[in-house]
Amino acid sequence: MKRFNFRLQKIMEFRQHKEEAGERELALAKTELGREETKLLRLNHKRDGCRKEILKKNNSKVDVPEILVHYTYLSKLAKEISAQTIQVDKLKDNVEEKRRILLELFKEKKILEALRERDYASYRKDSEKKEQDQMDELASLARKKE
């Protein structure tokens, strides 16, 4: 009996490799996003610490140059936080795009797997029918000899 051969096997393997590559890309994008979110969190902590320091200074003896240094630093942090927030948003969009692409690749692979299962079921049905026909023919020949 002839072995089952799925006519789209190479395409299915190619899609499998693309899906695996998509999973790796998504993992890398998530890692980068996590790293940048951590940077943003650190910047926010620095800003909060600086604000607390300014409040302490305001409650005690006022040293204007020192307060100006803190406000200048706060202004710099605000710009860095703004830039980092934009970077994080871009990376979030990138992660979502990678996730969407991976979902499409997964759907394409599932379609091919379903087609393969259907073809295999058809192959099994045809094989069983041929086998049954051969057995019927042998039985028929055996009866004729009797």
MOGICOR-V329472 format. One record per helix or strand of 2 or more residues. SS is the DSSP state (~ for helix, > for strand). FROM is the first residue (numbers start at 1). LEN is the number of residues. If there is no record, write none. Layout:
# MOGICOR-V329472
ss=SS from=FROM len=LEN
ss=SS from=FROM len=LEN
This chain:
# MOGICOR-V329472
ss=~ from=9 len=51
ss=~ from=64 len=82
